[in-house]
């Protein structure tokens, strides 16, 4: 089946989950390759089977090379421990799942593969390049380009929302999550990829260390009953993926060019994955 036909089949089956951003009404039917609302506003699926809900291209720092590096490293398993921990927080049984800031889509694919459920999953990101890469994955998930602050989804559409290192829009989350639904947010902890951080930034740099206090505090202010769980593990870096690991995170953006060059020539054998997983029911 062509990707666009697969996307149309998904939309037809789940048309009421999407809302028109012109009049904020749920879409009610599909006409050809177009999603149409009761007022006649429509959006077309692209050849990759995805929808772009943005009126203009968003500027993001995640370029094609960074996303490609991320795909290689995540496919090799860097986030597998995180995905397993997120899955443990989700209810069993079929879920309507929204992946916020899906990027190139690998964490969502790995989550669905692990769950082995008949889930209905949508991943969205503001990065068109990321979503285009996500559509190449062998997964039943549907992907869209969308703005976190103005979600193109109807009220109470999702049983679960997952976030892997993504920014949040809590009022929108509360709107689209069903009553009693589950929100799982993953944020870096102080030890996350600390070997790279310490290599790229000197000890007197504010980027030499990391604290997640503000992010955690804001989450807890919105969800006072949320639980927190910290997980940590060391991941053995495949030799051929070391440079990709360096380039897949924002850590290298602010590093001096000579420091980056030095880091590329000083391969590490392992890196620490250290995150906090916060979970709450809506």
N, C-alpha and C positions, 0 to 999 in steps of 0.2 A: 504494500500500500504506500502511495506517495505521502510525503510528510504533510502536505496541505490537506489531503483527504483525511488523514489521521487526525489532524487538528480540527477539521470540520466535524468529524464524528464526535470528538470530545465536546466541542461547543454545543452541538445539537443536544447531547445528552445532559449537559450542565448549563444550559443557556441562562437559567434564572439566577445563577451564582454571580453573574456579571452585571454591573450597572453602568448606564450611560453617564458620562461625566458632564454632559451638557445640561441635562435636566434631572440628574440623580435618580432616574427611574431604572428599574431592572430591564435588561434587554428581554425581549419576549419571543424572537424567532430568528432563524437564519435564512438568508436569501442568497443562494449560490455560495460564494465564498465570503459573505458579509454577515456580520452580527448587527441586528437591527432592533431598535427600541420602539416602543409604541408611538413615539412622535416622529418616527422616520429617520432619526439619526443613525448612521451606520459606520462601521469600521470593517476594513478588509483584513483577512488573514494573508500573511505573506507566503511565499513559496516554501518557506521552512516550517510552515504550520504554526506560526506564532502570531500574536497581535501586538502592535505598538499603540499604546494608549496615550503617548505623549504627542503634543502638538509640534514640538521641535526637539531636535537632538540635544541631549544633555551632555555637558562637558564633564567627563570623569577622568581620573588619573589612572584608571585600569586600562592600559592599552593592550593591543593584541598579543604582544610578546609576553607581557606579564600574565595574561589569562592563559596563554598556551603553557607557560611554565607551571602555573597553578594546576592545570589539568593533569600534567604529567606526574606531579608530586602527589596530588590527592588520589589519583588512580593507583599510585604505588602504595597508598595506605596511610599517609600521614595523619589523616583525621579519623581513621577507622575506630579508634578508641573513643573519640568524641561522639561519633555517630551511634555507637553501641550504648553509650551513656544516655544520649538523647532518647533513643528508642525505649530504654528502660523507664523513662519518665512518661511515655505516651500510653494511653489506654490500649488495651488489646481490642481486637475486632476492627472492622473496616472504619476508616476515618476519612473525612474531608480535610486535607492538610494544605496549609499555605506556608511556603518557604520564602521568608522575607530576605531580600538581597541575595538571591540565589547564585549570583555570579555566573560561573560557567557550568553550574548544575551538578557537579559530581557529588557533593554531600547529600543532596536530595535523592539522587539515584541510588547511592549506597544505602540510604535509610530505607527506601522502598524495597530494595533487594533484600535487606536484612529482615524487614517486617513480614514479607511473604503474605500480605493481606491484599484484599481487593480494594485498596485505597484509591481515592480520587485526589490527586495532588496537583497543585499549581505552584510553580516557582516564578517569581518576578524579580526584576532588577531594573535600575535606571540605566544601566549600561547595555546599549544595543549590541555591542560586540560580545559581551558576556552571554546574552540571551541567544545570539546567533550560534555561539559555540555550544550552548546547552542543548539546542535542538538537534545536535549531531549525536547525542547520547542515545543508547538503546534503552529507552524507558517509556513508561506509559504516562509520565508526568506531562503536563501542558505548561508552556512557558510564555511569558509576556513581558514587554517593556512597560514599566509603570512607575509612577511617583509614589514613594512611601507616604507622603503627606496627604495624598488624595487618591486613595485606593479605588480601582475600578471594580469593586466587588460589592455585592448586595449585603445588607445587614444580616447578621447571624448566618453567614454562609459556611463557616468552617468549624469543625470539631476541634482542630488543633492548629496552632501557629508555632513554627520553629524558626529560630534565628541563629545562624552560625556567624558570629562576629559582625552582625549588621547593626546599623543605627536603628532606632525605634521611633514609632509614632503611636504612643499609647492610647490616645483617644480613638484613633482609627482601629487599632487592634481591638479595643473594647466594642467597637461598633460591628466589626465583621465576625467576631468570635461568638459562637453560640453560647447561651447561658449554660454554665457548667463546663464550658470548653477549656482546653488546656493550652497554656502558653509556656514554651520552653525557650529560654534565652541563654546562649553561650557567650561568655566574655573571657578575654585573656586574663590570667592571673599573673602574679609577679614573675613566675618562672618560665612563662611562655616564650619559647625560642630564645632563652636568655643567652645562650652561647653565641647566637648571631648578633644580638643587641650589644653584647660586651665586646665583640670583635669589631663592630662597625662604628662604635662611639666610645670616646675616651671616658675615663672615670669621672671627669668633671663636667660631662655633658648631661643635661636633664634627660636625654634619651638613653642613657646608659642603663637606667632602671625603669620599671613601669609599675604603676599602682592603679587598680581599677576602682578605687573607693567611690569616685563621683558617679560612675556608671551604675555600680551596685546600689548606691544610695538612692539614685533617681528611680531605679526599678522598684526598690522597696517602698519608696514614697507612694508610688502608684499601686503597688500590690503588697500591703503590709503583711499578708498571710503567706507570702511566697516562701518556699524552702530554698536553701542553698546547698550545693554539693560541689566540693572541689575534687577534681581528678588530675592525676599526673602520671605520665609514663615517658620513657625514653624511646625514641624511634631511631632505628638504625638507618642511616642515609645511604641509599644506593650510590655508589661512586659516580655513576654517569648522571645522577640527578642533583648533585651538590650545587652546581651553579644555578640550576632551575630553582632550587630551594631558596637561594639567596635572592633571586629576582621575583619570587612569587608573593612576597609580602611588602607592605609599605616601608618596612624597616630600612631598606637600602636607599629610599628616596633622598633623605637628608644627609647621607654619609658623603664624606669627601671622595672625589673620584679616585685618588690614590689609595684611600682606605678600601674602597670597593675592589680595586685591582688586587690589592694585597689579600683581601679576604677570598677572592676567587682562586688564588694560588695557595691558599692554606686550608685545604679541605678538612672538614670535621667528620668523624665517624658516626656520631650520634647527636641528636638534638632533643631537648625536653619539650614535651607538650603538657602544658599546665593551664587548666581553665576552671572557671566556676560556672556551674550549670544552675540556673534559677528557674523554678517551676511554680506555676500558680494555676488555679482554676478560676475562670471568669465568673 
